[in-house]
Amino acid sequence: MAADTHFDVVVVGSGFGGSVACYRLADAGLRVCLLERGKSYPPGSFPRRPREMGQNFWDPSRGQHGLYNVWSFRKVEALVAAGLGGGSLIYANVLLRKDPRWFTQPKPGGGGHEDWPLTRDDLDPHYDQVEGMLGAQTYPLASPGYDDTAKTLALQRAAAGLGLEWALAPLAVTFANPDRPPAQGEPIVESGAYPNLHGRGRLTCLLCGECDIGCNYGSKNTLDHTYLSAAKHRGAELRARSEVRSLAPRAAGGYRVGYVEHRSEHEGHATDTGGLPERHVTCDRLVLGAGALGTPYLLLRNRRSFPGIGAPLGTRFCGNGDLLTFLLRSTDNVNGATVPRRIDASRGPVITSYVRVPDRVDGAHQGGPGGDGPGYYIQDAGFPGVVDWLLEGTTVPSTVNRLVRFAGRRAWARLTRCPKSDLSAEIGALLGDARLSSSSFPLLGMGRDVPDGVMGLRRKRYLDVRWSLATSRHYFERLDATMAAIADQLDADFRRNPLWKFNRVITVHPVGGAPMGRHAAEGVVSPEGEVFNHPGLFVADGSVMPGPVGPNPSLTIAAFANRMAERMIEDGPRRATRRPSRATTAAAGTGGATTAAETGGATALSFTEEMKGFVTVGELDYDRGAREGKRSGGALMFHLTIEVADIDAFVADPRKEGTAHGWVQGEAVGGRRPVEQGIFNLFVDAAEANRTNMLYRLFLHDGDGAPVTLVGFKDVKDDPGFDVWQDTTTLFTRLLEGHVQAAGDEAADVRASGVLIIHMLDFLEQLTTFRARGPDPARAMGAFGRLFLGKLWDIYAGRAVDAATSPSGPPAS
């Protein structure tokens, strides 16, 4: 029995996010514990017999501790894995990078365009590292023994006939040992100074098509053979059969994780899993990698413990555009005769090659070819040899006819006392030509469907997904039409997934639910994977994707996790709750405010502010710009979350500097544009007494990619009359060309000028957004309030008090 222990990091889940994070953090010398609900699967342990396959599903309450976890929602089914190695145990090994041009920006009217807060350049070095660790190899079609893989050649031929881009897929499969040609069934030479965690030998790919039901030969470079073996060698503690139930921050810092154990003696027996004792581990930092269904489910179930997680939780779900169809009875013309086309889908790894159909955004870059809708991939999908027999079993009439003919011939032979005793040919004819199984294969499509699914809980207990085919219908119709065209090229019957008739799809690539964004109003996590408003809590799986990846998402998830872990390592092994998120500290840029990490236990504060108004392009005068902008429709607004990393340092800082992130929207900047870096100064003393300024400086890029700086100031001064509301809610605003630091404002080119204000309803809502986190949140709120109100008192009430208390007294009436 594992002892309850404190770790530097606890990782939940062992899929492409959790396993990568586990290894990278353990390799950096951190004490890491990984919790995985499923069991371990050494080579040779994956079920094959019918009785075993019937139990190979995940439902511990019924005694099933198997590999497949099938979820059914209103319009979508989802298949995920439970086991040490997560989805890598059942995926088809494809390692494709997300297309550089598919990191798109939002467009008016939707249409499937989503906003990714990172780029291909951000991920490319991490793609490189993951590919190396997973031993990516392209299917060796040009090598003897592989060059006749019929399904690969069939898709290549169809693509050529349709003028589509075709390529062999990089796969996490070992076809060849280092410096050796590809060879089937050759012992794999393990790299590194340690064995795989199972301690069993592995063989190069035998082309058996069993990738999706678990590779019993160890040919797949699954996460247990790669990242988890390396993590264990570096000292990580891997706890299988450990299903996480509860998550909560600790008052002393860090997090507490509760889990139950699904013991091997419970397998095969119904179990009251709700009554299992909950064990606990604690940690300084917590990484959730339970998948696009598991992680949002955990956060939704434990949401009361994480009040800082906002509305984006459970949003932007989609199935990565997955669609499964079937090509049956493909034929070919040979010397004028129609004959069955050999496909042999059970020979080779499950997927060997793909067709890529461009997206509409592809045509907008460098004159490249673009599609007339969302882009997608189509891949040749195979299956295990046992499926060949199952397919032939569906051809009952022809099988019966062969049996009748065989029985008739044997009866006639007995009646005529035929001397022929060799029945080999007749028995072979009894089995038939296996036309259906040998000339058919599935196609798997995936791409850019619309990420508008919403996840929630039903009866506070059951995961629910509200997703509809309607908004993605154009995408699916295009994908379906291309698949049908491939069937035509191969003279095959085209069959859709039976679920399609009911407007349902099945996905093996669910993504979204805890999407990344630039701030808490846009996402659950930052581009570095840290949950907004909950420092030290990270998410590293497909749930962080703000939309479909396009191709198979496993490599992108792993690259994201690698990047996230790298940032965590750079931060060092400090207690995560004692510093702000990287998104906050990165935005500061100028170093004005002291970070919580530097002060060793600071309390942070944040609030959200929204201002709206008008500007005029080409105008220098603020008031005139606002008037003309109102007449001409030059609306401008921003939505910002302002953060103070250390309230004590902020109060002591003469510049009262915090950071701001969010977005700016208006025609003058080309739509809604994210703030890449923002600086906020609460009170900066002016040259004259009884006057101060609130300053804003926001760096962004406009819709054409040109750099722009929004600068603004609130002029807080004691004028005649009671104008404190107007002064503190009016921002004199300019848009400057380029990214301009404070010293360069006078020399900068002005794009537009105007005025933004806070409306009363927005102000009332702003008052509800104040949050403090850290050792003493109540004191932080009080300190900020005293600073704000005290300064206003000094400015607006100071002169009146001075007059009232002067020796001469107040002026006579």
N, C-alpha and C positions, 0 to 999 in steps of 0.2 A: 504494500500500500504506500503510495507516494505521500510524503510528509508535506503539510501545508507550509509554504516557504515564501519569502520575499525575494523578488527578482528585480533586476534593472528594467527588464522589458518582458511583458507577457504578450505572446502572439496567439490570436484566436483563429484557427483554420490553417490548413496546409496546402491551399491551392497556389496559383501562380503569384498572388500577392503575399500571402503569409509565409510561404517557403522561402521566397527571395529575401524578404525582410529578416526572417529568422537567421539565415546564413550570414547576410551582410553585417547584422548587428553582433552576432556571436563572433564573427571573424574580427570585429573591431575590439574584442575583449570584454564586451558586455555580457552579463549573466542573463541568459534568455531561457524562457520556458514556453514551449509551443503546446497548445491544447487542440486536439483534433477529435471530433466526435466518432469517426469511423475507425476501423481496425487496420492493421498492417496487411499488405498483400505481397509477400515474396514471390518471385518467379515460380510458377507451377501451382500456385494456390488459387488462381481465378477459376470459378466454377465452370464446368462444361456439361455435366450430366443434367438431364431434365429435372430431376428432383432438386439438385443444388441450384439450378437456375431459378426455380420457383421460389426459393428462399433468398435470392440474391437482390433483395430490395431493402430499403431502409424504413423500418417501423419498429423500433425497440419495444414498444408497448405490446406488439404481437410476437415478440421474440425474433424479429428479423433484423439482423445487423449487417445487411448486404450492401452492395456497391451502389445501386441505383436509387435515387430519390426523385420520385415523380410528383410534380405539383400540378394541380388543375385549378384554373381560375375561370373567370366568366367568358373570356374570348381567347384565351391563350393557355397552352400547356407548356410546362417547362421540365426539362430533365437535367439534373445535376448529380454530383457524385458525393459519396460519403466514404472516406478512406484516407489513409496516410499518403498524401500526394494529391489529394483533391481531384479536380477535374482532369488533371494530366493522366489519370489512370484510365479514363474512357474517351479522351479526345482523339482526334485524328492526326495529331502531331504537327499541324501546319503552323509555320512561324513566318507570317507575313506582317510587314510594317504598315501602319496606318498611312494612307496616301497623304503626301505633304499638303495638297490642295484641299483635302477634306477636313482640315482644321478650320472650319468656316465661321463666319460672323453671322449674327442674326439678320434677317431681312424682313421688311414689312410684309405682313400677311403670312408669315410662317413658311410653309413649303418644305419643311424638314431641315431647315438650316439652323444649326445650333452653334453656340459660342463656346469655344474651348479656350481656357486661360493659359494654355501652353501651346507650343508649336512642335513641328517635327524636329527642328534644330535642337529643342530642349531634350528630346527623347533619343536622338540618334546615337550619342555615345553610350547610352544605357541599352539600346537595342543591341549594339555591338557586344557589350559585356554578356547580356543574356544569351545571345546566340552562341557565344563561345562556351558558356557554361552548359548549355543544353546540347552541345555537339551537333549543331545544325548541319545537315547534309542534303543536297538536292538529289532527288530520285535519279539513279544512274541509268537513264534510259538508253544511253549510247553504249553501255557495257554489255558484253556477251552474257546471256542468261537473263537479261532485263530488257533487251531491245525489242522483244516481242510482246510486251505487256499490252494486251489488246485494248483495254478500256482507255488507257492513256492515248494510244494512237487514234482511237475513235473520236475522243474529244478534240484532239489536235486537228483531225480531218474536218470535223464539223465547224470548228472555229475558222479554219482557212476558207471554207465554203461561204461563211457568213461575213468574212472580213473582220473578224474579232481578234483582239489581242489574246494570245495563248502563251502559257509558260509553265515550266515545271516548278513545283512548289518546294521551298526549303522545308525540311522535315526534321523533327527531333527524333530521328531513328538512326541507328548505326547500321549502315550497309557495308562499310569497309573500315578496317582498323587503320591506324596511322601508317602512311607509306605503303599501304597494301591495296591492291585492286578490290573492288566489291566482290564479296563471296557470301553465299548463303550458308548459314549455320556454322560459321567459324567462331570460336571462342573470342569474346570481346576482351581486349586488353584494357583494363581499368586504368584511367589516368590518375595521377596523384599518389600520395604516399599512404593511402588508406583504402580499405575495401568499401563496397557499398554497405549500407546499414543492415541489409539482410544477410550478408556473408555468403551469398550464393553466386555461382557463375552465370554468365549471360552469353547469349549467342547473337551473331549478326542476323539481320532480318531474313526470315524464311518465306516471306511473301504469302503468308497464310490468311491475310485479311482479317485478323482477329484483334486489331487495334482497339476497337470500340467496346470489346467485352473483356479487356484486360490481356496484356501480352504475357503469356506464360513462359516465354523464352527470354524475357528481359531485353529484347531488341529495342524497345522504346526507351528513350532517355527521359523517363518520367521523373517527377520531382523527388521521389524517394531515392532514386538512384543517383541523383545529381545534387541539387541544393540541400536536401535534408541529410544526405550522407555527409556532405561537407560540413553542415551545421553541427551534426552530432560529433564529428571529429574535432570541431572547434569548441566543444563543451556544452552545446545547447542541450537542454533536457526536453525530450520529445515524449509527450503523454498522449498516446492513442486511447480510444474508447472514452474520451473525456468531453462531454457535451456541455458547453457554456450555457448557463441559464440567466445569470444576473451580472450586472455591471454597475458600479457606483464610484464616484470620487471619494477619497478618504480625507477626513478633516486634517490629517497630518501631511497631506500631499500625496499625489499619486492616485492609484486606483485599486479597487478590490473586485476580484472576479470570482463568481461562484459557478461551480460546475458539478455535474453528476457523472458517475462512472457506469458505463454499460459493460459489465463484466462478462467474460467469455462463458461463464457457467449459466448466464441468463439467456444466452443465444438458443433459439429454438423453443423458448418457453415464454408464454405471455407474462408481462411484468407490469406492475403498477409504477410506471416511470415517474408519475407525479409524487410518489412517496419515497423516491430514492433520496438518501441523505446528500445534502449539498456540501461540497468541500470548497475551500477558498484558497486563493493565492493573492498576494498583493504585489504591486509593482510601482516603479516610478513613472514608467511610460507604458501605454497600452496600445497595441496594434490590432485592429480588427481586420481579418482577412477571411471572413466566413462566406464570402460570395455575394452576388447581387441579390440573392433572396435572403441569405442568412444574416448578413450585417444589418440591412434595414430592419429586419424582423427583430433582431436583438435591440437596436436603438429604439424602435417603436415600443417594444415591451418594457423597456427600462427608461422611457422618456422622462418620467418625473424626476429621475436622478440627474438629468442633463437639460436644465431649463434654458441654457444658452443656445441650444440647437433650434433653429427657426423653421419657417414654412417650407424650405426646400427639401426637408427630410421626406422621403417617400415619393419624390417627383422625378421626372425625366426617365422613367422606366421604358424600355423597349426590348425587343428580342433580337436586336442586331439584324433585323430584316430576314431572319431564317425562313426558308421555304424548302420543303422536301418534295420532289416529284420523281416519277419513274418512267424510264424508257423501256418498253417491252417489245420483244420479238423483232429486233433490228434485222434488216435484210441487206443483201448486197447483190449486185449484178455481175455475174461471172460468165463470160462468153455467151451473153444473151439470156442466161438463165438466172432466175431469182433464187438465191440460196440464203440460209441463215448467216448473219454476220457474227463472227466470233467476237465476244466481248469479254467473257471470263472475268466477271466483276470480283470473284473471290480470290483472284491471283494478284498479289501485290499488297502494299499497305492500303489502308482504306481510301486515302486520297493521295494522288500522285501529281496532279496538274490542275490548272485553273484557267478560266476565261475571265477577263476583266472588261466590264462595260463602263465607259466613262460617265462621270457626273456632269451636270450642267456647269458646275464651277470650273471644270477642267478647261473649258474653252475660253475662260476669262483670263488665262495666264499665258502670255507669250504666244498668243495665237494658236494654242494647242487645240486638238479636237475635243469638243464637248458634247455631252449627251443632251437629250431634251427633257431630262428629269433626273431623279436621284440615281447615283451610280451603284453598281453591285458586282459581285463575284459569283461565278458558277464553277463548281468543282466536281470532278468525277468521284463518285462515292462507291465504295465497294462494300463487301460484307463477308462474314466467315463462310467457309465451305459448307457448313451445316445448312445454311440458308439455301444453297443449291438444291439440296434434297427436299427441303420444305416447299420450294417453288415447284419442283416436279410433282410433289404430292398434291398440288392444287389442280393438276391436269387430269382429273379423275376419268373423264370419258375416254381419253386416248389410252390411259393406263389399262382401263377395263378392256378396251378393244384388243390391246396387245396380249393381255392375259387370255382372252377368249381364243385368239388366233393360236397362241402357244398351246393351249389345252387341246384345240382341235387337231393341230398337227401331231401332238403326242398320241391322241386317240387313234388317228388314222394310221400312224406308224405301228401301233400295237395290232390293229386289225389286219394290216397288210404284212405284219411281221418284217418290217423294214430292218435290214441288217445294220444300218448306220447307228453307231453308238456315240459319236462325238457330238455333244450338244452345245459346244462353246458358242457358236454363232447364233444359235437360237436363243440362248440365255442372254447374250448381248443384245439381241433384238428386243427381248422382253423388257430390258431397261430403257429402250428407246434412244432417240438421238439427243435428248436433254436440250431441245431447242429453246425452251422458255428460259431456263437458267443460264445457258451459255450465251444467249443473245440479248440479255437484259441487264440494265444497271440503273441505280438511282442517280439523281443529280441533286446536289446540295447548293442552294443559293443563299446569299447573305449580302447585306449592304446597308444603305442609308434610309431606313424607315424613320417615321416621325417619333421622337422620344417624348410622347405626351401621356404615357401611362402614369397612374398614381397608385401608390401602395399605402395600405392602411391596415387596421385591425378590425376584425369582426368579433363581436362579443368580447372585446378586449383580450382576445386569446389567439385567434386564428389569422394568419396572414391573408390579406386580400389584395388583389391587383385589379384595378379598373383600367382596361386597355381596349381599344376598339380598332378594328381593321379599317374603319371608314377614312380616317385622316391619312392613312398610308396606302390607300387603294391604288393610287396612280403608280406608286413604286411597285407594288406587288403585281399589278397588271403588266408593267413593262418586263419585270423579271419572268413572269409566267410566259409571256409572249416569246422571249428569247429562248427559254427552255423548250417551248414547243417548236421553235425554229431549229434548234439542235436536233430534236427528234426527227423533224422532216429531213434534215441533212443525212441522217443515218437510217432513213426509211424505217422508223420505229413507231410503234403505237405510243402515244403520250398519255400518261395517267397522272392525274393530280392526287395529292394526299387526300384521303377520304374526308378529313376534317375540313377541307376547303369548302365543301358543300354547305357546311354550317357556319361559314365565316369565322373559322377558328384556325389558328396556326399552332405549331409546336416549335419551341425554341430550345436549342442546346447552348445558346450564347446569351443568356439574359444579362443586361447591363442597366446601370442607373439605380436610383433609389437613395443614394447619398452623394449627389453630384458635386464635383469640384466647381468652385467659382472664385471670383476675386474678393468677395466680401460675404458676410453672413446673409445678406438679402438675396444673393445670387446662388449660393451653394452651401453645402454642409461642410465641405473641407476646402482648404486653400490648395493652390497648385502643388504645394509640397506635401499634401495629404493630411495636414493637421486640422482637426475639427475646430471651427471658429468658436471662440468663447470658452473652449475647454482645452487649455494647453496641456500637451503631453498625451492627448488622445488622438490616434491616427487611424486612417482607413486606407487599406492597400489592396483592394480587390476591384472587381468589375463594377461594383456599385458606384464608384467615384466617376465613372465615365458620364459626361454631361449629354451624351448622345451616342448613337451607334458608332463603333469603330470602323465598320465597313467590312474589311476582311476578318478572318478569325481573330478574336480579341485577345487570345492568351498572351501573345508576345507583347502587346501594348500594355496589358495589365502588369506583366512582369517588369517591363522597362519602367513603368511608373513607380512600382514598388522599389526598384533599385535606386531610382532617383530620390524617392522619399527617404530611404534608409541612409543614403549618402548625406542628405541634409541633417538627419538625426545624428549621425556620427560627427558631423562638423560641429553640431551644438554641444557635444560632449555629454558625459554621463551625469548631468545635473538633474535635480528633481524637476520634472516638466512643469508642474503647477506653479513653479516659482519664476516663470518667465513668460512673456507674451508669445503668441504664435509667430512663426517666421514671417508670415504674411505681414504682420504688423511691423516687426523690426526691419524687414526689407524695405517697406514703404517709407520709413523714416528718412533714410538717405543722408540727411544733413547732420545727423548726430546731435541734434539739439537736446533731446530728452534722454535721460539715463534709462537703460533697460532694466527690467526686473531681474534679469540674470546677473547684472552687474551689482545690484544692490542686495542680492541674497535674500529674497523673500518679500519683494515689494507687492503692493496692492495696485491693481490696474483698474481703470475706469473707461467706459465707452458710452456713447450715445449716438443716435441717428438723427440727421437733420436733412430736411428737404426744403429747397428754395426755388421759387419760380418767378419768371419775369420776362423781359424783352430786351433784345439788343438789335443794333443796326450795323450791318457790315459797312466798313469804311468811315464810320463816325468816331470822333474822338471825345465828344462831350457826353458824359454819362446820362444826364437828364434828357437831352435831345435824342440820344440813342434809344432810350426807353420809350419815349413818345412815338418816334418814327417806327420803332420796332413793333409797337402795339398796333399801329395802323396798317403796317405791311405784313403782319403775321410772323415777325421774327422772334418767336418764342424760344426761350432758353431756360433750362432747369438743371438742377443736380440733385442727386440722392447720395448722401455721404454717411458713412459710419466713422466717427471720430474717436480715436483711441489715445489714451494716456497710459503709457506702460508702467509708470511709477508716480503715484499721486504726490508723494512727498517731494520727489525731485522736480515735479511739474510746478508745485507751489513755490519752490525755492528758485526756479529758473526765471531770470528776468524776461525771457522771451515767451515763457509759458507755451512751450511748443509740444504739439502732439502730432499724430499722423492721421491721414484721411484716406479712405478708399471707398470706391463706389462707382458712379457713372455720371456722365454729363450728356444731356440730350438736347438737340436743336439742329435746325437746318444749317446753322453757321459752322457746325462741326461734323455735318454729314450723318445725322441720326443719333442713335444712342451709342456712346463711346466709353469704354472702361477707363477709369482713372488708374494709370500705371504707377504713379507715385503722388502722394499728396501731403502737404504740410499745412498745419493749422496752428495759428498763434492766438491764444485767447485774449490777452491784454498786452499790448506793446505801447509803452508810454510815448506820447507825442512831445514836441518841444515845449508846448505851452501847458500851463497847469489846467487841472480839471478837464483833461482830454486824453483819450486813449483810443487805440485801434484794435479791432479783431481782423486778422489777416488770413487769407486763403491763397494757396498756390497749388494748382492741380496740373499735373503733366499727363497728356494724352496724345493720341494720334487721331486725325480726322478720318472720314470715310475714304479718302484717297491715299491714306498712309502718311500724310504730312504731319510733322510734330506741331502741337499747339499747347500753349500754356494758358490756363484760366487763372487770372489774378483778381482778387477782390479784397475790399476792406469795408468794415463797418466803422463809421466815424462816430465814436461815443463821446459826446461833449455836452457841456451844460449850456444849452441855449435858453432864451426866455421861453417860459411855458413848460408844461410837463411833456417831454418828448422822449422819455426813456424807452417806450415801446418802439417808436419809430427808429430810433438810433440803433437799437440792438437787433432789429429785424430787417434792416435795409442794407443790402450789399452792393456797393458800387463796383461794377464788374467790367473787365476787359478780357478779350481774347487776343493773345500775342502770338505772332508767328514764331515757331521754333520752341525748344525747351529752354526757357529763360530763367536764370537764377535771379535773386532779388536785386543784385547790383546792376543787372542789365536791363531793367524795366524801361528806363528813360530812352535807351538807344534802340529798343526793340520796335519792330513794325507792328502796328495795331491792326488787327483784323476787324474787330467789332467792339462796340462799347454799349453799355446799358445798365440796368438796375434789376436786381433780383430781390424778392422779399419773402418773408415767412408768413404764410396765411395763418389765421387764428386756429383753424382746425388742425393744420399741420403742426402748429406749435403745441397744441394739446396732446397730439399723438407723440410728439417728440418727448414730452415729459414722461411718457411710459416706457421709453427706450433706454433709460439710464441703467447701466449694469456695472457692478463692481465685482472683481474676483481677486482672490488672494487671501492673505492671512487676516485682514481686518476690513471687510467691505463696508461696514457701517461707518467706520471712521473715514474711509475714502470719500463716501458720498457727502459726509458732513464737511470735510475739508474743501471739497470742490464748491459746495454751496456757500460756505463762508467766504471763499475767495471771490466768487462771482458777485454775491450780494454786497460784500464789503467794498469791492471796487466801485460798484454802482452807487453805493452810499457816499463814498468819498467824493465822487464826481458831482452827483446831483443834489445831495443834501448838505455837502460840506459848507458851501457859501451861506446857505440859510442858517445853519447852526452857528457859523462864525458870527453872523450878524446878530443872531439872537443872544449870543453870549458875550458880545463886546461890551465894554464899560458904558458906552453911550446908549446901549439898548437898541431895540428895534426902531425903525423910523416911525415918526408920528403919523397917525392916520389923518 
